[in-house]
């Protein structure tokens, strides 16, 4: 499977240091975002959701402690690893950072190789704990890959069904993260209830990514599940919009929420690689 490319956010007001870190971590294979103000760092985390933050404490507006405090108090950003990068060396400064949930703390001047290893180790620790989606609670990442790999290695009669929520980003831009998260939770609950009521006892539901779900079931249950889930979701999507917008459709910008579904079965000519099967499955979306 292809190795995931992690995104690192650097919040640093010293432009020379920021540029050096940007260049260095890009060479190491990371996606890098750089901002120079604390408030910009908070906004970048909320919109881009990086995998890790390198955070200076001394910033022009709010300090790094306040940035960390705001991130840790927000459900969407509370688990992003933070490495404090600072000139402050006193024990009390270090303890203050750790009390705010910092994953690590390194002082200037710093060894860039040491920082690289600390970044790598923090990402590994985060990955080991990221087995369930923080919004829906459903399995994602390694747990989904393991279940799909079991299917590919099995001689049993199984089927994979993908369910994709389309245009959720436009919905989020109009109505905010809370409303968007409510859509994800509601859709996941409706799919789960359909699997429980229509599917077999060994069925599995997880995330392919943040807006796409995968159901592992038996071929004999597939058509009923597809019909039931599509019917329930098609009837429900309109009600995620406020009443005033439902009554005046012109108030809703861009494309509306829709559902696309696709499926594969053990009888299809499938590649042996899980990532390739995911790609093929998503190509079936209609």
Backbone torsions as a table, in degrees:
resi	resn	phi	psi	omega
1	UNK	NA	146.5	-178.9
2	UNK	-67.2	142.6	-179.1
3	UNK	-76.1	135.3	-179.0
4	UNK	-70.2	140.1	178.6
5	UNK	-97.4	113.5	-175.8
6	UNK	-81.6	151.4	177.2
7	UNK	-107.6	127.1	178.6
8	UNK	-112.0	129.0	174.2
9	UNK	-100.3	126.7	178.1
10	UNK	-108.0	120.0	177.1
11	UNK	-111.0	99.5	-170.5
12	UNK	-150.6	124.7	-177.5
13	UNK	-87.2	-14.6	174.4
14	UNK	-79.1	108.5	-172.5
15	UNK	-63.1	-34.6	179.5
16	UNK	-65.3	-44.8	179.2
17	UNK	-65.7	-42.4	-179.7
18	UNK	-61.2	-44.6	-179.9
19	UNK	-65.6	-39.8	179.6
20	UNK	-63.9	-45.5	-179.9
21	UNK	-65.8	-39.4	178.1
22	UNK	-58.1	-51.5	-178.6
23	UNK	-63.7	-42.5	-176.0
24	UNK	-64.4	-48.8	-175.4
25	UNK	-73.8	-26.2	173.1
26	UNK	-65.3	-41.6	177.5
27	UNK	-62.7	-31.8	179.1
28	UNK	-76.6	-2.4	175.9
29	UNK	98.8	11.9	179.2
30	UNK	-94.5	151.7	162.6
31	UNK	-80.5	135.9	-174.8
32	UNK	-127.8	131.7	170.8
33	UNK	-114.6	140.7	-178.4
34	UNK	-131.1	129.8	172.3
35	UNK	-133.1	160.2	-173.7
36	UNK	-114.5	-4.1	-178.3
37	UNK	-125.0	149.4	-178.3
38	UNK	-62.7	-46.3	-179.7
39	UNK	-61.7	-36.2	176.6
40	UNK	-65.1	-34.7	177.4
41	UNK	-64.0	-42.2	178.0
42	UNK	-62.0	-45.8	-179.6
43	UNK	-64.5	-40.6	179.9
44	UNK	-61.8	-38.3	178.4
45	UNK	-65.7	-38.5	-177.5
46	UNK	-72.3	-31.4	-177.3
47	UNK	-93.6	-36.8	-174.0
48	UNK	-104.2	-20.8	179.8
49	UNK	46.6	70.8	178.8
50	UNK	-67.4	165.0	179.2
51	UNK	-82.1	-21.9	-178.5
52	UNK	-160.0	150.0	179.8
53	UNK	-122.5	129.0	167.8
54	UNK	-99.9	114.7	-165.4
55	UNK	-123.3	116.1	173.3
56	UNK	-73.2	148.7	178.8
57	UNK	-86.3	-40.5	-177.6
58	UNK	-89.3	106.0	-177.7
59	UNK	-126.5	161.1	-173.3
60	UNK	-68.8	-27.5	-176.9
61	UNK	-109.3	-90.3	173.3
62	UNK	-94.2	149.6	-177.6
63	UNK	-82.0	171.8	-177.2
64	UNK	-61.7	-30.7	177.3
65	UNK	-61.9	-42.4	-179.6
66	UNK	-69.1	-37.6	175.1
67	UNK	-58.0	-49.0	-179.7
68	UNK	-62.0	-40.1	-179.3
69	UNK	-62.1	-43.3	-179.8
70	UNK	-67.2	-39.5	-179.8
71	UNK	-66.9	-40.6	-178.2
72	UNK	-72.6	-17.9	-179.7
73	UNK	-93.8	-0.6	179.7
74	UNK	-108.2	128.2	-174.8
75	UNK	-60.8	-31.6	-177.1
76	UNK	-76.5	-21.5	-174.8
77	UNK	-120.8	2.2	-170.7
78	UNK	-66.5	-21.6	-175.3
79	UNK	-105.8	5.6	178.9
80	UNK	-70.7	126.2	179.2
81	UNK	-62.6	138.9	179.6
82	UNK	-123.1	128.2	171.2
83	UNK	-112.6	115.0	177.0
84	UNK	-74.9	134.0	177.6
85	UNK	-124.2	114.3	-169.1
86	UNK	-156.4	162.8	174.0
87	UNK	-86.6	-11.7	-177.9
88	UNK	-72.5	126.4	-174.5
89	UNK	-115.3	-10.2	-175.0
90	UNK	-67.8	149.0	-178.8
91	UNK	-58.1	-40.3	-178.7
92	UNK	-63.1	-36.3	178.2
93	UNK	-64.7	-43.1	179.6
94	UNK	-63.6	-44.3	-179.8
95	UNK	-63.7	-38.0	179.1
96	UNK	-60.9	-43.3	178.5
97	UNK	-64.2	-43.3	-179.5
98	UNK	-67.2	-34.3	177.7
99	UNK	-64.1	-28.4	179.0
100	UNK	-82.8	1.5	176.2
101	UNK	93.9	19.0	176.1
102	UNK	-65.1	142.5	179.7
103	UNK	-84.7	-24.0	-179.7
104	UNK	-161.2	171.3	-172.0
105	UNK	-153.0	119.9	-179.4
106	UNK	-133.6	138.2	-173.9
107	UNK	-101.6	151.3	175.3
108	UNK	-85.4	147.1	-9.8
109	UNK	-69.4	147.5	-173.3
110	UNK	-122.1	159.3	175.3
111	UNK	-87.6	118.3	-175.4
112	UNK	-62.4	-32.1	177.4
113	UNK	-67.9	-38.1	176.9
114	UNK	-64.4	-43.1	178.7
115	UNK	-61.9	-41.9	178.9
116	UNK	-58.8	-43.8	-179.9
117	UNK	-67.2	-37.2	178.6
118	UNK	-66.5	-38.5	176.1
119	UNK	-62.6	-48.0	-179.7
120	UNK	-59.0	-45.1	-177.3
121	UNK	-67.8	-38.0	178.5
122	UNK	-65.1	-40.3	178.5
123	UNK	-65.8	-38.2	177.5
124	UNK	-63.8	-43.9	178.9
125	UNK	-62.4	-40.6	-179.7
126	UNK	-65.7	-40.8	-178.9
127	UNK	-64.3	-36.8	-179.6
128	UNK	-65.2	-28.1	-179.3
129	UNK	-94.1	-9.2	-174.2
130	UNK	-94.8	68.9	-178.4
131	UNK	-104.0	-11.5	-179.9
132	UNK	-132.9	144.5	178.6
133	UNK	-66.1	129.9	-175.8
134	UNK	-67.9	-19.0	-178.0
135	UNK	-91.8	-47.0	-176.1
136	UNK	-97.5	-20.6	-175.7
137	UNK	79.3	0.9	-179.5
138	UNK	-79.8	157.0	178.7
139	UNK	-63.6	147.0	173.9
140	UNK	-150.1	175.5	175.5
141	UNK	60.3	-127.1	-174.1
142	UNK	-57.7	-36.4	-178.9
143	UNK	-65.4	-39.7	177.7
144	UNK	-68.4	-43.5	179.3
145	UNK	-59.7	-41.6	-179.8
146	UNK	-63.1	-42.5	-178.3
147	UNK	-67.5	-39.8	178.8
148	UNK	-68.5	-36.2	176.8
149	UNK	-63.9	-38.4	177.1
150	UNK	-60.9	-38.6	177.9
151	UNK	-62.9	-47.1	-176.9
152	UNK	-62.9	-29.0	-179.2
153	UNK	-89.5	-6.2	-174.1
154	UNK	-96.5	149.1	175.7
155	UNK	-92.5	0.7	-178.0
156	UNK	-71.4	166.8	-179.9
157	UNK	-90.3	99.1	-176.2
158	UNK	-124.5	164.7	177.9
159	UNK	-141.5	149.1	175.4
160	UNK	-114.6	133.4	177.4
161	UNK	-125.6	129.4	176.4
162	UNK	-104.5	140.1	175.4
163	UNK	-127.7	121.1	-175.7
164	UNK	-117.2	129.9	173.2
165	UNK	-89.5	112.3	-177.4
166	UNK	-91.8	145.6	174.0
167	UNK	69.2	23.7	177.9
168	UNK	-68.3	-29.1	179.2
169	UNK	-64.1	-42.0	177.3
170	UNK	-64.2	-39.1	177.2
171	UNK	-61.8	-43.3	-179.0
172	UNK	-63.9	-40.6	180.0
173	UNK	-63.1	-33.6	-179.1
174	UNK	-82.9	-42.8	-168.9
175	UNK	-112.8	-8.1	174.6
176	UNK	97.2	170.2	-175.6
177	UNK	-67.8	-37.2	-177.3
178	UNK	-63.1	-46.2	178.8
179	UNK	-64.7	-39.8	178.3
180	UNK	-62.7	-43.7	177.8
181	UNK	-62.9	-36.5	177.6
182	UNK	-61.9	-38.0	176.9
183	UNK	-61.7	-47.7	-179.2
184	UNK	-59.3	-46.0	-178.8
185	UNK	-64.1	-43.5	-178.3
186	UNK	-65.5	-44.0	179.4
187	UNK	-63.1	-43.8	179.6
188	UNK	-62.0	-38.1	179.4
189	UNK	-67.2	-41.4	179.5
190	UNK	-66.5	-40.5	176.8
191	UNK	-64.3	-44.4	-179.4
192	UNK	-60.9	-41.7	179.1
193	UNK	-65.2	-37.8	178.1
194	UNK	-65.5	-42.4	178.8
195	UNK	-62.8	-40.9	180.0
196	UNK	-66.2	-40.8	-174.1
197	UNK	-84.5	-31.7	-172.6
198	UNK	-108.2	-32.5	-172.1
199	UNK	-83.3	-167.1	-179.8
200	UNK	-95.7	167.4	-174.8
201	UNK	-66.3	-24.8	-177.3
202	UNK	-96.3	11.1	-177.6
203	UNK	-66.6	157.4	-174.2
204	UNK	-133.3	139.2	176.5
205	UNK	-129.0	129.6	178.6
206	UNK	-152.5	-174.1	-179.5
207	UNK	-102.9	134.3	164.9
208	UNK	-81.3	-40.6	170.0
209	UNK	-154.6	-168.2	-169.8
210	UNK	-63.8	-27.3	-177.4
211	UNK	-117.3	6.8	-177.6
212	UNK	-128.5	134.1	-176.8
213	UNK	-111.5	157.4	173.9
214	UNK	-130.9	136.1	175.8
215	UNK	-115.6	130.3	172.5
216	UNK	-104.2	121.0	-177.6
217	UNK	-141.3	-171.2	174.0
218	UNK	-99.6	149.4	-173.7
219	UNK	-56.1	-36.5	-178.2
220	UNK	-64.6	-20.9	-179.4
221	UNK	-98.1	-9.1	-168.7
222	UNK	-60.7	-52.7	-173.7
223	UNK	-62.4	-41.9	178.3
224	UNK	-64.2	-39.3	178.8
225	UNK	-64.7	-44.6	179.1
226	UNK	-59.0	-47.6	-178.3
227	UNK	-63.8	-44.1	-176.7
228	UNK	-68.0	-45.7	-178.4
229	UNK	-66.3	-44.5	179.9
230	UNK	-61.5	-43.3	-179.9
231	UNK	-61.6	-46.8	-178.1
232	UNK	-64.5	-44.2	-176.9
233	UNK	-71.8	-40.6	178.9
234	UNK	-60.5	-35.8	179.7
235	UNK	-74.6	-23.0	-171.2
236	UNK	-98.5	-26.2	-171.3
237	UNK	-57.3	-37.1	-177.9
238	UNK	-60.9	-30.3	-173.5
239	UNK	-80.8	-4.0	173.4
240	UNK	-76.3	-17.5	178.3
241	UNK	-86.2	148.0	175.9
242	UNK	-58.9	152.1	-177.3
243	UNK	-56.8	-43.7	-177.0
244	UNK	-62.4	-31.6	178.9
245	UNK	-80.6	-31.7	176.2
246	UNK	-65.5	-35.1	-179.7
247	UNK	-77.9	-21.8	179.5
248	UNK	-129.5	80.1	-174.0
249	UNK	-55.2	-24.9	179.9
250	UNK	-65.4	-16.0	179.1
251	UNK	-75.8	-15.7	-177.4
252	UNK	-91.3	113.0	-177.8
253	UNK	-79.0	152.3	173.5
254	UNK	66.8	-160.9	-177.3
255	UNK	-82.7	146.2	-178.2
256	UNK	-82.2	163.5	175.8
257	UNK	-60.5	132.5	175.1
258	UNK	-140.5	167.1	178.6
259	UNK	-118.7	134.2	171.5
260	UNK	-120.6	143.4	-177.7
261	UNK	-134.1	152.0	176.4
262	UNK	-154.1	165.6	-178.7
263	UNK	-154.7	158.4	173.1
264	UNK	-135.7	156.7	175.9
265	UNK	-130.3	167.8	-179.6
266	UNK	-61.9	-19.9	-178.7
267	UNK	-81.3	-13.6	178.9
268	UNK	-73.2	158.0	176.9
269	UNK	-81.3	97.8	-170.4
270	UNK	-111.4	146.8	172.7
271	UNK	-69.6	163.5	-178.5
272	UNK	-86.5	-11.4	-175.9
273	UNK	-92.0	132.7	-176.9
274	UNK	-61.5	-44.8	-179.2
275	UNK	-61.9	-38.3	178.6
276	UNK	-66.1	-37.3	177.0
277	UNK	-66.0	-40.9	177.0
278	UNK	-58.6	-46.5	179.7
279	UNK	-59.8	-44.8	179.3
280	UNK	-63.8	-40.4	179.7
281	UNK	-62.4	-42.5	-178.7
282	UNK	-70.3	-23.4	176.1
283	UNK	-71.3	-17.0	179.8
284	UNK	-82.6	-6.9	-175.9
285	UNK	-60.2	134.1	178.0
286	UNK	-127.7	NA	NA
